[in-house]
Amino acid sequence: MSKSCADCAFFEDHKTNSETVAAADDAGLCRFNPPVSQPEASSHGLWPVVKTDDWCGHFEEE
């Protein structure tokens, strides 16, 4: 097994945080850390977008 985002328990197969933004076919959301907040209080936080072959030190098997 490779230790990449696609094989991680925290990887979500959504392509982007918004339906109005296009993303690469091999993209998904990292759900390990909380969403990154935005500069305006009325804005929603965004999950980091990662590629399926990315990796980090938080990998956990599904």
N, C-alpha and C positions, 0 to 999 in steps of 0.2 A: 504494500500500500504506500502511495506517495503521501507525504505530509503537506498537502496543498489545501487552499481554501475550499475547493470543491468537495473535499473529503472531510471537512471539519464540521463538528456538531454546531458551531456558531454561524455557519454559512447559510444564508437564505437566498433562494433562487430567484428573488425579484430582481429585475434588471436595473431599476432606478428607484429613487425616493418619490418620484413624481411621474405621472402618466404623460406629461407634456415634454419630458426630456428624453431624447434618444440615447441609448447606451449600447456598448458592444454586446454581441451575442454571448460572449463568455464572461459577462459581468454578473455580480450578485452583491448582496449586502452583508457586511460583517456585523453580527449581533453580539460580539463579545463585550464591547464597551457600550456605554449609553450613547445616544445620539449626540452629535456635536451641536451646540446651541448656535443660534443665529444672532446677529447684532441687534435686531429689533425684538422687543418683548412679544410682539404679536406674531412673529414668525415661528414656524415649527422647527424642531431639531431635525437633523439629517443623519442617517446612518452612513458610515463609510462605504463607498462603492469599491469593490475589489474584483480582480479577475480570478477566474477559476484556478489558474496556475500560480497565483500569488501565495505567499506563506508568511507566517509570523511565529513568534515564540509562544503563542497561546493555543496552539493546535490541540484539539481533543477529538479522538475518533468518534464518528457518529454512533 
